[in-house]
């Protein structure tokens, strides 16, 4: 089921996925570009009803894996939309050699969506190089795994204790501790962060967490204050 998030942007929640014993909810976003084409961000499991709802919005032209961790459902989407371009973030071509990607996620101005969506790569992290997007029309920044939040009782036992240590149970979405530690080159990360903080952000959307629907710019400044120090 599609849920309107703002002007020309929708979200859809998919099934949970298991990662090293932890259950993760999944969420994708669909953006309708000014030319009417659809930009698919971090696609979840494709069902007949989801596909029909998306097809009613317009033609799917761009399917984006925003980091090297979000790739499980990509092949199904490529089969369903063979004429759409499939974009690879840094590291995913090497990880998924079975997927025929059409393009790499380079500079925003190199892509057909540059009039509607800006983007920046968060360098300096050993886990993954995440591509962060900004949809200008809605003022929405899209993060994938660098910001996360789970309900207080989502995990139990030792998983709950580990999730608390990892800052995944904070009152508002936070950068998990494992990702903070993995930013071994903070200097490389600060330049893209400065660009993100300069965007006129109103809302923040993430794959695993409660979306921020107001004062997004102030929220991002809080969420990444540790990286600026």
Beta strands, then each sheet from edge to edge (+ up, - down):
strand 1: 3-6
strand 2: 9-19
strand 3: 22-32
strand 4: 38-41
strand 5: 60-64
strand 6: 85-88
strand 7: 103-104
strand 8: 117-122
strand 9: 130-135
strand 10: 140-142
strand 11: 203-205
sheet 1: 1+ 2- 3+ 4- 5- 6- 7-
sheet 2: 8+ 9- 10+ 11+
end
